Amino acid sequence: MQGGAVSTQTRGVLGVVGSAAGGLESLRTGLVEPALALGWQVAVTLTPTAGRWLRENGEFQRLETVTGLSVRDEPRLPTEARPHPPADCYILAPASANTVAKLALGISDNQALTQIGEALGTLGVPVVVFPRVNAAHARHPAWNGHLSALREAKVRLVYGADVWPLYEPREAAPGRDLPWAEVLAAIADDTAS
Ligand SMILES: Cc1cc2nc3c(=O)[nH]c(=O)nc-3n(C[C@H](O)[C@H](O)[C@H](O)COP(=O)(O)O)c2cc1C
């Protein structure tokens, strides 16, 4: 798909990166469409696993339709044009424990991590991350170190009992809503001039 269908933007380009964690299926309705309504141009990139999930349920195509841009879930070839405009800021949500860990360590083994990892080191590009994890993920011995590394990189974490109480695996209510309003408020704060 060619980019450019969304042409009357005022706020800039928001890179939305999604990984394979519960609630991913609400990425369009919970985050992308509200961000478009706020005036962002939205460019969506998914981890390969997240891409598989959203292709299977039709959301991949719907995200391309509403954003007017390709959804990326694999790297381009050097001979291919860049499918997205450069992002002014990024939201990584939902962020699986796996993707948080790799981001904190600087591992960029897919297109989603390549983009968000580079954004962490790019001056003036705010990054908001919502770790969609459970209590077991948070007790992993490396977890607090990963969060510290991201905070040191000036990432705004949407995290804590007030926005995302941690439950033991398989003990949270099914279909629990993700804190999309808090995620959008965080990027609005970080990009306010
Ligand atoms: C149905 C299902 C739900 C999952 N939900 C979560 C989740 O909420 N949080 C999480 O960290 N991992 C979750 N996982 C595990 C991740 O999908 C898995 O670690 C995967 O390798 C993450 O890949 P990615 O980070 O590249 O997207 C879930 C897996 C399945 C099959």
The ligand as an SDF file (V2000), in Angstrom:
LIG
                    3D

 31 33  0  0  0  0  0  0  0  0999 V2000
   -2.8050  -15.8380   23.7200 C   0  0  0  0  0  0  0  0  0  0  0  0
   -1.4860  -15.2930   24.1810 C   0  0  0  0  0  0  0  0  0  0  0  0
   -1.4550  -14.1680   24.9940 C   0  0  0  0  0  0  0  0  0  0  0  0
   -0.2430  -13.6580   25.4350 C   0  0  0  0  0  0  0  0  0  0  0  0
   -0.2690  -12.5480   26.2260 N   0  0  0  0  0  0  0  0  0  0  0  0
    0.9040  -12.0340   26.6610 C   0  0  0  0  0  0  0  0  0  0  0  0
    0.8880  -10.8670   27.4740 C   0  0  0  0  0  0  0  0  0  0  0  0
   -0.1550  -10.2970   27.7830 O   0  0  0  0  0  0  0  0  0  0  0  0
    2.0660  -10.3650   27.8930 N   0  0  0  0  0  0  0  0  0  0  0  0
    3.2620  -10.9450   27.5350 C   0  0  0  0  0  0  0  0  0  0  0  0
    4.3030  -10.4230   27.9390 O   0  0  0  0  0  0  0  0  0  0  0  0
    3.3120  -12.0520   26.7590 N   0  0  0  0  0  0  0  0  0  0  0  0
    2.1630  -12.6160   26.3110 C   0  0  0  0  0  0  0  0  0  0  0  0
    2.1850  -13.7230   25.5020 N   0  0  0  0  0  0  0  0  0  0  0  0
    3.4890  -14.3180   25.1280 C   0  0  0  0  0  0  0  0  0  0  0  0
    4.0980  -13.5910   23.9180 C   0  0  0  0  0  0  0  0  0  0  0  0
    3.1940  -13.6070   22.8310 O   0  0  0  0  0  0  0  0  0  0  0  0
    5.4270  -14.2750   23.5210 C   0  0  0  0  0  0  0  0  0  0  0  0
    6.3930  -14.0360   24.5280 O   0  0  0  0  0  0  0  0  0  0  0  0
    5.9330  -13.8140   22.1740 C   0  0  0  0  0  0  0  0  0  0  0  0
    7.1690  -14.4770   21.9170 O   0  0  0  0  0  0  0  0  0  0  0  0
    6.1370  -12.3270   22.1480 C   0  0  0  0  0  0  0  0  0  0  0  0
    6.6630  -11.9730   20.8920 O   0  0  0  0  0  0  0  0  0  0  0  0
    6.9270  -10.4360   20.5250 P   0  0  0  0  0  0  0  0  0  0  0  0
    7.4370   -9.7570   21.7650 O   0  0  0  0  0  0  0  0  0  0  0  0
    7.9870  -10.5040   19.4660 O   0  0  0  0  0  0  0  0  0  0  0  0
    5.6650   -9.8750   20.0070 O   0  0  0  0  0  0  0  0  0  0  0  0
    0.9780  -14.2700   25.0620 C   0  0  0  0  0  0  0  0  0  0  0  0
    0.9510  -15.3920   24.2130 C   0  0  0  0  0  0  0  0  0  0  0  0
   -0.2640  -15.9000   23.7980 C   0  0  0  0  0  0  0  0  0  0  0  0
   -0.2780  -17.0880   22.8900 C   0  0  0  0  0  0  0  0  0  0  0  0
  1  2  1  0
  2  3  1  0
  2 30  2  0
  3  4  2  0
  4  5  1  0
  4 28  1  0
  5  6  2  0
  6  7  1  0
  6 13  1  0
  7  8  2  0
  7  9  1  0
  9 10  1  0
 10 11  2  0
 10 12  1  0
 12 13  2  0
 13 14  1  0
 14 15  1  0
 14 28  1  0
 15 16  1  0
 16 17  1  0
 16 18  1  0
 18 19  1  0
 18 20  1  0
 20 21  1  0
 20 22  1  0
 22 23  1  0
 23 24  1  0
 24 25  2  0
 24 26  1  0
 24 27  1  0
 28 29  2  0
 29 30  1  0
 30 31  1  0
M  END
$$$$
